[in-house]
Amino acid sequence: MIFFSVVASAPMIFPDISEHDEPFYNFFQIHHLSEFSLEEIKDLIRKIAEFENNKDFLADFKKIEPKIHGLAHLTGGVHGL
């Protein structure tokens, strides 16, 4: 038996998966994700740095936080961005 999963992200549901006469209609199981808060974004970035053992990044995290805030504002908390 072969089993595989496709994990993808999109900012909106597009016609290829939402219209009855399109090829991927009802093909994917859709899960709607809520936007990340600024604190969730910072926590995720911090955990990635810890996982990668990026000590320099973690040491400078306070200096980097304003940039994270700017990116969070520009992306609106969208996961893929």
Rosetta blueprint (number, residue, H / E / L):
1 M L
2 I L
3 F L
4 F L
5 S L
6 V L
7 V L
8 A L
9 S L
10 A L
11 P L
12 M L
13 I L
14 F L
15 P H
16 D H
17 I H
18 S H
19 E L
20 H L
21 D L
22 E L
23 P L
24 F L
25 Y L
26 N L
27 F L
28 F L
29 Q L
30 I L
31 H L
32 H L
33 L L
34 S L
35 E L
36 F L
37 S L
38 L H
39 E H
40 E H
41 I H
42 K H
43 D H
44 L H
45 I H
46 R H
47 K H
48 I H
49 A H
50 E H
51 F H
52 E L
53 N L
54 N L
55 K H
56 D H
57 F H
58 L H
59 A H
60 D L
61 F H
62 K H
63 K H
64 I H
65 E H
66 P H
67 K H
68 I H
69 H H
70 G H
71 L H
72 A H
73 H H
74 L H
75 T H
76 G L
77 G L
78 V L
79 H L
80 G L
81 L L
